[in-house]
Amino acid sequence: MLNKAFTVVLSLTVILLSACNSDQPFNRKLWKDADGLDFKYRANMVNDLLQNHNIKGLKFYQVTDTLGWPQGKKDDYIYYDIVVKYDGYPPSYVKRLYVYFKDSVAVNTKIYEHSEKKKK
């Protein structure tokens, strides 16, 4: 009886923890999908993108073909907004994927997160 109850509780715990994980496989079309400034699928796909899709070694045009045009670009990197929470300026939370290049070839990726602390 106790084993059966333990098994049921353990099973429910595993199901609940699985439901909380909202990761989904990378999908090129959904990654590019946006309504204004909100990219509603990127946060759920970024882990799969970085773990299972090799960005390093791709040329600039291959990265932009796969991920779309970036939200920002500097001399040696581009970035893609994953989550930006606007409740004033500056945004209260920013999460971005940075892709660094050398000679137009991706050499590194990095996730950047920043929370703006409100001053009282």
Secondary structure, 3 states (H helix, E strand, C coil): CHHHHHHHHHHHHHHHHHHHCCCCCCCHHHHHCCECCECCCHHHHHHHHHHHCCCCCCEHHHHHHHHCCCCEECCCEEEEEEEEECCCCCCCEEEEEEEEEECCEEEEEEEEEEECCCCC
